[in-house]
Amino acid sequence: MSTATVRPLIAAALILVSLVGCHRPPALQPRLILPGEQVGQEFWLAAPYIVVARIVSAQLEGPREPIFEGGPEVLQLVRFTADVENTIKGDLPKERLTFFFFAKTDQSPYYYLYPGRRYIVSLRREGKLLRSFADATQLAIWVHSGSHNQKDLPLGLGPEATIAYILLMPGLGYDPVVGLPDLLPYGDPGYIHQLLRELQASPNRQLRDSACLDSATMFGHRPGCLEDALKSSSSGTRKGAQDLLNDNSNLPGVLRGDPYSLFSKHWTTYMSQMFEIYTEDVRPEVRQSACTLLRGISPEQVPGHCK
């Protein structure tokens, strides 16, 4: 075979090898958070990058790997391609990117990101690659509220408040059928209450009523807007409002006896904000108890209608 014939064959072989090499999965080690290990939201917020990403594709990379040497082969490396719509923390540009995540296939709940959906995710760099901040479990908050303008985000208030804003405030493509989340793990109650109050002033009747019912459900109180929700053209909204107004939970008695039992662990540091919300309850006995509690723990936050 002549030299002139061999050279093109070698060149073609090198190109083929390089193309095959492009599809080899990167040599990555998983950062695992296993079931039973307690990881709070502060862990996820410590990630160098927190973004709203719309998943374009999910591709399995290589065979499953053992969770430990000789163990069951349950770890599957996944390559996600996503469009960054908003940056909550870090300096990732708004563009299409790729990041990697080890899914633990025998885990329940099974954490995964589905193409076509929009999620809040936390990422980190490993060399030139982007990876989920942790594997097996990850920050994966499904965003139903649509796409938001970056300049509208309250980034100066920090990641928690920004996440709450994104989850609550309707953006482009908001689905009113899905509605707002029942409970937010991020954001302090005072800020969430403020956002819900803004939504209750919306000219959109459906959004206004939904925000009212969500406020009553989240905070366990009876806001004055429930009376207006009773006039909704939606039978479901009217029933929801009536059920909340008929709720027999003993909030007045709990406020007098053991008010701190009302709060989730996440909100125990925001008790004065919760008491301030309760000062707007339609029941006089609730307003009175909340005002008394506020005078005792945070007199500077006592609203004018308490005096």
N, C-alpha and C positions, 0 to 999 in steps of 0.2 A: 504494500500500500504506500503510495507516494506521500511525501511530507505535506504536499498541498491538500491531500485528502484527509490526513490525520488531524491537522490543525482545526478545521471546522468541527470535526467530531469532538475533540477535546473541549473546544469552546462551548459546544452544545451541551456536553456533559456537565461542565461547570455551571452553566445557566440552570440546568435541571436540578443540580444539587442545591443551588442557592434558593430556588423556588420551593423545594421541599423543606429546606431549613426555615423558611418564613412561616411555615405552618406547624413547626414543632412548638409545643407548649413551653413557655418560659419556666425555668427552674425556680420555683417559688416555694417558700415554706409557709404553712398556714399559721395564722394567729388566731387561736381558738378560744372562744368563750363557750364553755360546755353548760348543758342544763344543770341548774342548781347553783351556778356561780352568780352572785349578785352583782350586776353592773348597773349603776344608776345613770341618769341622763347626763350627769356631769362628765362621764366617760366619753359619750358621743360628742358632746359639745367641745371637748378638748381636741378633737380632730383638727388638723391644719386646714382642711377644706370641707365646707358644708355647702351643698348646692341643691337646687331643684333641677332634676334631670328627667327628661322624657326618654324612656328606653326605646331604642330603635331595634336592637337585636340581641339575642343571647346565644352564644356558641359554646358548646362543650369543648374543652381543650384536653386531649389525651385521655388515657384510661383513668378509672377510679384509683385512688391511692389509700393505703391503710392509715388509720388514725394514729397508730403507733406501730413500731416494727413488729411484724408478725400478727398484727391485729386485723380486724375486719376492714375491707376496702370500701369505705363509705364516703370518702372525700372526693368531690368532683370539682375540678377547676373550671370556672366559667368565665368567658370573655364577654363583657357587656359593652355594647356600643350605645352611646347616649348623646343626646343634644342637651347642653347646659342652657337652661332658660333663665335661671337666676343664681347669683352667687350670694350666699348668706355669710360665709366666712372664707377668707383666703383670697387668692388672686387668679383663680382659674378663669380664663376668658369664656365668653359665650360662644361656644363652638362645639362641633362634634368631637367626642373623645372616647377613649377605650379604657376600661378599668377591669381588674380581675378580682374574683371572689371564689373562695372554696365553699361550696355548698356541702352540708352534711346530710346525706340522703336518707339516713334513718332517723332524723330528728323530728320531733313534733313539739311546737309548730315548725313547719318547714319553711325556712326563709328563702325567698326568691324574688326576683324583679321581673315582671312580665312585660314584654314588648307592647308598646302602645300606651302604657300607663306612665303617669308622672309621679315621681317620688322625691322626697327629701332624703339625701344620702350623705354619709360622711366618708371622706377619702383621705388617703395619705400617699406619699411618694415612696417608691422603693427603687433607687437608681433612676432610670428613665421611665419607669412604669408607674401607673396609677393603680392603687389597690383600695378595696374597701377597708375602712379603719379597723375592722375585725372580720374574722371568718366564722362560718357556721351560723352565727347570729350577727345581725347588722342593723344599723339605723336604716329603716325602710318605711318612711311615713308616706302612705298613699295620699296624694293630693287630689281632692275632688273639686277644688274651687276654681280650676282653670289656670290660665297663664297670666302672670302679673308683670307689670312694668317695673324694671329694676329701680328706677328713680323713686317709685312710690314706697319702697320697703323701708321700714324704720330701723335701718342698720345701726344707727347710733344708740339704740336701746339695747343692743346685744342680740345674740342668736336666738335666745328663748322667745323674746318678744317678736322677733322677725318671723319665726316659725309659727307662732300663734296668729300673726297677721295673715300669713299666707294661707293657713288652714281655714280661717274664718271669713276673710274678705273676698267677695266674688271677683273673679278675674274673667278674662276672655275665655269663653267656653265653659263657664260655670254651669253645672248640672243641677237645677233646682229639685229634681226628683230625688237625687241622692241627699241633698241638703247638707247641713253643717254637722260636724262631729258631735257626739253626745258628751264627750268629756275630753279636755285637753291635758296631756301630760306636760305640756310646755307653756310657759307664760304665767305671770302672776295673776291672781283673780281680779285685782283692780284694773289691770290693763285689758283683760278679756271682757270684763264688764263694760268698759269704755267702748270697745269695738262693737259689742252687741247693742249698746245704746245707739251707736251710729247707724247700725243696720235697722234698728227699730224706727228710725226716722226716714228710711228709704221710701221713695215713691212707689216702689214695687210692693204690692200688697202681700204677695206670697213670701217674699224675702223678709218683709217686716214681721209677719206672723211667725215665720220659722225662727227668726232671731228671738222673738219673745218667748216662745215655747222652749227653745234651747236654753235661754237664760234661766227660766224657772227650773228646768231639769238639772242643769249644771250646778246651780247654787242652792237648790232645795228651798227656794222662797216663792212668794207669790207677787210678782210685779204687777203694777197697775195696768200694763198693756194687755194682760189676760182678758180683761173686760172687753177690750176692743176686738181681740181675737175671737170672742164669742160671736161676733157679727160677720165673720168671714163667710165667703161663698162656698168654701171647702168644708164638707161635712167632717172630714178627718181633722182639720184644724179646730173646728168648733168642739168636737169630742175631746181632742187633746187638751184644749183650754179648760173645758168643763171638768175633766178628770183631775187636772192640776188644782183647780179651785176647790174641788171636793176632797182633796187629799186630807186624810185624817192624821197624818204624822204630827207628832206633838212637838213641833218646833218651839213654840213659846215655853213649854215646860223644860225642854232640853236647854234652851238658852238660860233659863233661871237656875237649873240644877247642874248640868255638866256640859257647858258650851263647847269645850275643846274636843269633845267626842264627835263633833260634827264634821271635822276636817280630815281630809286625806293626809297622809304623811307628807306629800309634796307641798301642801298648802298650810302646814302648821306654822310656818314662819310668816304667814300673811293673815293672821287672825284679825288684826285691826281692819284690813281691807274687807274681809268677809263680814265683820260686824257692820261696817259702813254700808255694804250692800243691803244688809237686812234692815237698815233704817228706812229703806224705801218700800218695805213690804206693805201690802194693803191692810194687814191686820194690826190694829193699834197695839196689842200686847206684844207682838214681835218687835215693832218699832221701839216701844218703850224699853224692852229688855236690851235690845242692841245698843240703844243710846246710853243706857246705864253702863254696859260693859265697856263701851268706848271711852266714857268719862274716866273709868278706872284704869285702863291700860294705855290709852293714847288720847289724852284730852285735846291735843292740838289737832286731831283729825275729826273731832266731833262736828258734824255738819250743822248748818244753820237751823234746819228744821227740827233738830234735837233740843234746841235751847228755848 
